[in-house]
């Protein structure tokens, strides 16, 4: 009989595995995936960049390259972080990863042993929860409100909890809630982190997708002790299929990520790194991001307007300033995992909220994505959702 490692028992496909198979059907209006809009992918430009790479350095593109990533791409990433996130980092403080998801996996393997404590926002990104589970941590959820993580609650937990090894946060347009931390909270967070000297994973996949209001400084830009590990990605601003993300950290910490990377896959794809780098040489990535923001802002507005019009008053939802998601909370007696099946009968889908709480126990929420559907489908889907929600309300 084949015997598997016990960690596999921790890594199921989550509550939404079967649901995600169903929503792949073309007849489903899906608000479930965190997918960028495919019609915005710069296909022709990437084709031209790819041709140029193969003509200019085809054998280089087909060969192994360094674990750290291509120097010219890492330089561009460092420059972009300075411009967009006010992070002063050199190319040598950047490691290219196979998507930022790989950075999450590596972080847990570097900092966490069985039973160690990871602090996370409540709720938090289910992909991070699943990445961390293999290391068998104890999850502690820090309460949140409309402004994100509540700093007083964070300090209480740190003052009374031993063996906290890592804090994971998404301060900008959080997945799943769409919330963004204020400057005051960011400053207070770093004050607390410096006091307790706990490593922080700042996940920033959506930070450039701001529709309105002012950019907030990244936590990494406020970091004076080298405690913040910044994760970035091209998935939401270029194409997710490249699987190009990065880790930015101080030298000692980054060396640990580099060691883990060598053992995991040796390096990220040479070809896609070169192609992404060439795209940025040949075209204006900022101009492309502005196109994305314009479309997503419009679709956010369409969804918000439809929810205001059709959802019952009992359904509370966030109003994101950017990113891809809004978060809906219903009365506590409604189970959104069960309700999801009713919605599928009406050919509309969302992600039930229970998977976003590492310790479970809260099933009256769900996440909606507005980036992928047309105006007509957004309105049609929201109307269908509203009907199901109303049918589940108690008299």
C-alpha positions in Angstrom: 0.0 0.0 0.0 1.4 3.4 -1.0 1.8 5.7 2.1 1.8 9.4 1.5 3.2 12.2 3.6 0.9 13.5 6.3 1.1 17.0 5.0 -1.0 16.0 2.0 -3.9 15.7 4.4 -3.6 19.4 5.0 -3.6 20.3 1.4 -7.0 19.5 -0.1 -8.4 21.4 -3.0 -10.4 23.6 -0.5 -14.1 24.1 -0.4 -14.3 25.6 -3.8 -12.6 22.9 -5.8 -15.8 21.3 -7.2 -17.3 24.8 -7.7 -14.4 26.0 -9.7 -14.8 23.0 -12.1 -18.4 23.9 -12.6 -17.8 27.6 -13.3 -15.4 26.8 -16.1 -18.6 26.2 -18.2 -19.1 29.0 -20.7 -22.8 29.4 -19.8 -21.9 30.5 -16.2 -21.6 34.2 -15.3 -18.5 33.9 -13.1 -17.6 36.4 -10.4 -15.5 33.7 -8.8 -12.1 33.7 -10.3 -9.4 36.3 -9.6 -8.7 36.4 -13.3 -7.4 39.4 -15.3 -9.5 40.3 -18.4 -8.1 38.3 -21.3 -9.2 40.8 -23.9 -6.7 43.2 -22.3 -3.7 41.0 -22.7 -1.1 42.6 -25.0 -0.9 39.6 -27.3 0.4 41.2 -30.4 3.0 43.2 -28.5 4.2 40.1 -26.7 4.3 38.3 -30.0 6.6 41.0 -31.4 8.7 40.9 -28.3 9.0 37.2 -28.5 10.0 37.3 -32.1 12.7 39.9 -31.3 14.1 37.7 -28.5 14.3 34.6 -30.7 16.0 36.5 -33.5 18.4 38.4 -31.3 19.3 35.8 -28.7 17.4 32.6 -29.4 20.0 30.2 -27.9 20.3 32.3 -24.7 16.5 32.3 -24.4 16.4 28.5 -24.6 19.2 28.0 -22.1 19.3 27.8 -18.3 20.0 31.1 -16.5 20.7 32.2 -12.9 18.5 31.4 -9.9 18.2 35.0 -9.0 16.7 36.0 -12.4 17.9 38.0 -15.3 19.9 41.0 -14.2 18.2 43.4 -16.6 14.7 42.3 -15.5 15.6 42.6 -11.9 16.9 46.1 -12.5 13.6 47.1 -14.1 11.7 45.6 -11.2 13.9 47.6 -8.7 13.3 50.8 -10.7 9.6 50.1 -10.9 9.3 49.5 -7.1 11.0 52.8 -6.5 8.6 54.6 -8.8 5.4 52.9 -7.7 6.0 51.8 -4.2 8.8 54.2 -3.0 11.0 51.2 -2.2 14.7 51.8 -2.3 16.1 48.5 -3.4 18.9 47.3 -5.7 18.5 44.7 -8.4 20.6 42.4 -6.0 17.7 42.6 -3.5 15.3 41.1 -6.0 14.7 37.4 -6.7 12.5 36.4 -9.6 10.0 33.7 -8.7 7.5 31.6 -10.6 4.6 33.9 -9.7 4.3 35.5 -6.4 2.5 32.4 -5.2 6.0 30.7 -5.1 7.1 33.5 -2.9 4.3 32.6 -0.4 5.4 29.0 -0.4 9.0 29.9 0.1 8.2 32.3 3.0 6.5 29.7 5.1 9.3 27.2 4.4 11.9 29.7 5.5 10.3 31.0 8.7 7.8 28.4 9.9 8.2 25.0 11.7 5.3 22.8 12.8 3.3 24.6 15.4 4.8 28.0 14.9 2.3 30.9 14.7 1.4 32.8 11.5 -0.7 36.0 11.9 -3.0 36.9 9.1 -5.8 39.3 8.4 -9.3 37.9 9.0 -10.3 37.1 6.3 -7.2 36.6 4.1 -6.1 35.2 0.7 -7.0 31.6 0.5 -4.0 30.9 -1.8 -1.7 32.0 1.0 -3.5 29.9 3.6 -3.1 26.8 1.4 0.6 27.6 0.7 1.3 28.0 4.4 -0.6 24.9 5.5 2.1 22.4 4.4 4.4 23.8 7.1 1.7 22.9 9.7 1.5 26.3 11.4 -0.9 27.6 14.0 -2.9 30.3 12.3 -4.1 33.3 14.3 -6.5 35.7 12.7 -6.2 39.4 13.4 -9.6 41.1 13.4 -10.3 43.6 10.6 -12.7 46.4 9.9 -13.4 48.6 6.8 -9.9 50.0 7.1 -8.2 46.6 7.2 -6.2 45.0 10.1 -7.0 46.5 13.5 -3.7 47.6 15.0 -4.9 47.4 18.6 -5.9 43.8 18.1 -2.6 43.0 16.5 -0.7 44.4 19.4 -2.8 42.5 21.9 -2.1 39.2 20.1 1.7 39.9 19.9 1.8 40.9 23.5 0.2 37.6 24.6 1.3 35.0 22.0 4.5 33.1 21.9 6.4 31.8 18.9 4.9 34.2 16.3 7.2 33.6 13.3 5.6 35.6 10.5 2.8 38.1 9.7 1.1 38.0 6.3 -0.7 41.0 5.0 -2.2 42.6 1.8 -2.5 46.3 2.6 -3.6 47.4 -0.9 -7.0 46.2 -2.3 -6.9 43.1 -0.2 -7.9 39.7 -1.5 -10.7 38.9 -0.7 -12.2 42.2 0.7 -10.8 44.9 -1.6 -9.9 47.0 1.5 -6.9 49.3 1.7 -5.0 50.4 4.8 -4.7 54.0 5.6 -1.3 55.7 6.1 -1.9 55.9 9.8 -2.5 52.2 10.0 0.6 51.4 8.0 2.7 53.6 10.2 1.3 52.1 13.4 1.8 48.6 11.9 5.5 49.2 11.3 5.8 50.7 14.8 4.4 47.5 16.3 6.5 45.2 14.0 9.7 47.0 14.9 8.9 46.6 18.6 8.4 42.8 18.3 10.8 42.3 15.3 8.6 39.8 13.5 9.1 39.2 9.7 6.3 40.5 7.5 5.2 39.2 4.1 3.7 42.2 2.2 1.8 40.8 -0.7 1.2 43.4 -3.4 -0.3 41.8 -6.5 -2.9 44.6 -7.0 -1.1 47.8 -5.9 -0.8 49.4 -9.3 -4.5 48.9 -10.0 -5.7 52.0 -8.1 -8.7 53.7 -9.6 -9.0 56.8 -7.3 -7.6 58.5 -4.2 -3.9 58.7 -3.4 -1.3 55.9 -3.5 -0.3 54.7 -0.1 3.3 54.0 0.7 4.2 50.3 0.8 5.1 48.8 4.2 8.5 48.0 2.7 9.1 51.7 2.0 8.5 52.4 5.8 10.7 49.5 6.9 13.7 50.6 8.9 14.8 47.2 10.3 14.7 45.0 7.2 11.7 43.0 8.5 9.4 43.4 5.5 9.6 41.0 2.5 7.8 42.5 -0.5 6.1 40.2 -3.0 5.2 41.6 -6.5 4.0 40.2 -9.8 3.5 41.0 -13.4 0.4 38.7 -13.5 -2.2 41.5 -13.0 -0.4 44.2 -15.0 1.1 42.2 -17.9 0.0 38.6 -18.2 -0.5 35.8 -15.6 0.7 33.1 -18.0 4.3 34.3 -17.7 4.3 33.3 -14.1 6.7 36.1 -13.3 6.7 37.3 -9.7 9.4 38.5 -7.4 10.6 38.8 -3.8 12.3 41.9 -2.5 14.1 41.6 0.8 17.2 42.5 2.7 20.3 40.6 1.7 20.4 38.0 4.5 16.7 37.1 4.1 16.8 37.1 0.3 19.7 34.6 0.4 17.4 32.2 2.2 14.8 32.6 -0.6 17.5 32.0 -3.1 18.6 28.7 -1.4 15.0 27.5 -1.4 14.5 28.5 -5.0 17.5 26.5 -6.0 16.0 23.4 -4.4 12.6 24.0 -5.8 13.1 24.7 -9.5 16.6 26.1 -10.0 15.3 29.2 -11.8 12.2 30.8 -13.4 11.8 30.5 -17.1 14.6 32.2 -19.1 12.3 32.7 -22.1 9.4 34.4 -20.3 11.8 36.7 -18.4 13.5 37.8 -21.6 10.1 38.3 -23.3 8.8 40.4 -20.4 11.9 42.4 -20.3 11.8 43.0 -24.1 8.2 44.0 -23.9 9.1 46.8 -21.5 12.0 47.8 -23.8 9.7 48.0 -26.8 6.4 49.3 -25.3 5.1 51.5 -22.5 4.0 49.3 -19.6 2.5 52.3 -17.7 0.3 53.0 -20.7 -0.9 49.4 -20.7 -1.7 49.5 -17.0 -3.7 52.7 -17.5 -5.9 50.8 -20.0 -6.4 48.0 -17.6 -7.3 50.5 -14.8 -9.8 52.3 -17.0 -11.7 49.0 -17.8 -11.6 47.6 -14.3 -12.8 50.9 -12.8 -15.7 51.0 -15.2 -16.6 47.4 -14.3 -16.3 48.1 -10.6 -18.7 50.9 -11.0 -21.2 48.8 -13.0 -21.1 46.1 -10.3 -21.3 48.6 -7.4 -24.3 50.4 -9.0 -26.1 47.1 -9.7 -25.5 45.8 -6.1 -26.8 49.1 -4.7 -29.9 48.8 -6.9 -30.7 45.1 -6.6 -29.2 43.7 -3.4 -31.3 43.8 -0.2 -30.3 46.0 2.6 -29.2 43.0 4.6 -26.3 42.4 2.2 -23.3 44.6 3.1 -20.4 45.0 0.7 -17.1 46.8 0.3 -16.4 49.6 -2.1 -12.8 49.0 -3.3 -10.6 51.9 -4.6 -8.8 49.5 -6.9 -7.9 45.8 -7.4 -10.3 43.1 -8.5 -12.6 42.2 -5.7 -15.5 43.2 -3.5 -16.6 41.3 -0.4 -20.2 40.6 0.6 -21.5 39.9 4.1 -24.9 38.4 4.7 -26.8 37.7 7.9 -25.0 35.1 10.0 -27.7 32.4 9.5 -27.0 32.3 5.7 -24.5 29.7 4.6 -22.9 31.0 1.4 -21.4 27.7 0.5 -24.9 26.1 0.3 -26.2 29.2 -1.4 -23.6 29.0 -4.1 -25.3 25.8 -5.4 -28.6 27.7 -5.6 -26.8 30.5 -7.6 -25.2 27.9 -10.0 -28.8 26.8 -10.8 -29.2 30.4 -12.0 -25.9 30.2 -13.8 -24.0 32.6 -11.7 -21.0 31.9 -9.4 -19.0 33.5 -6.6 -16.4 32.2 -4.1 -17.9 31.3 -0.7 -16.2 33.1 2.1 -15.4 30.3 4.5 -12.2 29.4 2.6 -10.7 32.8 3.4 -10.7 32.2 7.1 -7.8 29.9 8.0 -9.6 28.6 11.1 -13.0 28.5 9.5 -16.2 29.3 11.3 -17.5 32.1 9.2 -19.7 31.1 6.3 -22.0 34.0 5.7 -19.7 35.9 3.3 -18.6 35.6 -0.3 -16.1 37.2 -2.7 -17.0 38.7 -6.1 -14.6 39.6 -8.9 -15.6 42.3 -11.4 -12.6 42.3 -13.9 -13.7 39.6 -16.3 -17.4 40.0 -17.2 -19.0 42.4 -19.6 -21.4 45.1 -18.3 -24.4 43.1 -19.4 -23.3 40.0 -17.7 -22.3 41.9 -14.5 -25.8 43.3 -14.2 -27.5 40.0 -15.1 -25.4 38.2 -12.6 -26.0 40.6 -9.8 -29.7 40.5 -10.4 -29.7 36.7 -10.2 -27.6 36.8 -7.0 -30.0 39.3 -5.5 -32.9 37.0 -6.1 -31.2 34.1 -4.4 -30.1 36.3 -1.4 -33.6 37.5 -0.9 -35.0 34.0 -1.1 -32.6 33.0 1.8 -33.6 35.9 4.1 -35.7 35.1 7.1 -39.1 36.8 7.3 
